[in-house]
Amino acid sequence: MPSVATIDRRLAGRAMAWFPVVGLVLGLLAGGVAWGVGALGGPLLGAVLGLATLAALTGALHLDGVADTADGLGSRAPAARALEIMRRSDIGPMGVVTLLFVLLADVAAISRIMTTASLVAGPVALALAVVAGRVAVLSSTTSANGGARTEGFGALFHGVTSTAMAVGGCVAALAVAVAAGWGVAGAGGATVFFVAGALALVVGWVWRRYLARRLGGLTGDTFGSIIEVTQVVFLVTAAVGFGVVSIF
């Protein structure tokens, strides 16, 4: 990648357009670790180290975002005060508890998919969940979504995505989910991953709307929370879906 001296809105728009593709690369790398370790050390260890790889590759940026958002919302303070709490570098009890349950749910879901469906289905689900999270943020950067702040890194991305690109990203993500599901588990896998992707994107949209109303707009931290919420919904839904498929 060429070095970048400054990041303006035009460059931010180009970067955001590639966000789901970058998510796919990150997801495949993390999923590869989950699959390799899972084959040798078991699904649980594979899930943990796969998620650890994802956190390392992203600098835990989005986990930090969901923790900060939880602290802000958990304060029950007015929007301005909540945003001030979110900007602080420390972490409060709400952030700790939220991180704990998000990561536990992710680990449990991935390991469950690896044992219920197949060893490869769990890592594929992880990769697709990462893509879904990035597509949810892509849809959060259209002109219909305002920013809570005029400064900060997150402010660069408000309104840089067209509606057509956002819709195209959602359709493409669901198409990839169906194809991947068919590849790892046939028609049942395609159905499970489609439902998981659709539900995750819907929940991401609802969560985004709530954050915008509660905080007066979106920030970089809320982008991180949208990613993590979308990912965990995808993984949990997929785990439950494969459990249902295994019964029948």
Secondary structure, DSSP 8 states (H G I E B T S, - for coil): ----S---HHHHHHHHHTHHHHHHHHHHHHHHHHHHHHHHH-HHHHHHHHHHHHHHHHTTHHHHHHHHHHHHHHTT--HHHHHHHHHSSS--HHHHHHHHHHHHHHHHHHHHHHHHT-TTHHHHHHHHHHHHHHHHHHHTTBTTS-BS-SSSGGGGGTT-B-HHHHHHHHHHHHHHHHHHHHHHHHHHHHHHHHHHHHHHHHHHHHHHHHHHHHHSSB-HHHHHHHHHHHHHHHHHHHHHHHHHHHH-
